[in-house]
Amino acid sequence: MSIYHKHHIVPKHMGGTDDPSNLIELTITEHAEAHLRLWEEHGIEYDRIAYLSLSKMIDRAEAIRQVQSETMKKQWSDPEYRKHHGERLRKFNIKRYQDPEERKRTSEATKLAKSTPEVRKRISEAAKKRYQDPEARKRTSEAAKLAKSTPEARKRISEAAKLAKSTPEARKRMSEASKKVWSDPEARKRQSEATKRGIAAAKARRAAATTQES
């Protein structure tokens, strides 16, 4: 006995509705093929995920994870969403960090998360993998430049940095972390190269400004 699914002729992610005129009954195989054709025609990730899920290539949990990931990507690609949500997140984090109890809980949770060699290894490998990807480095660099592109943003960054150093405990942790980083030859080399690039960029900006003035 065949199992039938209701398929949206025009997908809901493309503005389709639940109106009966937009629904058709398909077998699971037909339903998977319908989403495959939609994906090949329009290239929308939701249809690719639906196809993989209906074809049993991924389980329900993975399908949900991928849908959530795609939804987040779409939201954060919207400048207005980034601006609105980023401001809310900034205010929330500043308020949270001003609470000594919350700082303590966050610190303890971070220590716990890094308390096992396995976790530290995964974090290190993920960071190395990102740094080895030229596109990832480019995105990180662009995001950092964007974050510092306005006087307001630079002021917020400065205030956050001052707040982070406002207690003896925080200063002690930063000092220990810095010593740990500088004890690693590879970390020292990367920091040195980054510093050289920063100095070269600053010189280039000054030279360009001098040329414009003359």
Buried (B, 14 or more C-beta within 10 A) or exposed (E): EEEEBEBBEEBEBEEEEEEEEBBBEBEBEBBBBBBBEBBEEEEBBBBBBBBBBBBEEBEEEEBEEBBEEBEEEEEEEEEEEEEEEEEEEEEEBEEEBEEEEEBEEBEEEEEEEEEEEEEEEEEEEEEEEEEEEEEEEEEEEEEEEEEEEEEEBEEBEEEBEEBBEEEEEBEEBEEEEEEEEEEEEEEEEEEEEEEEEEEEEEEEEEEEEEEEEE
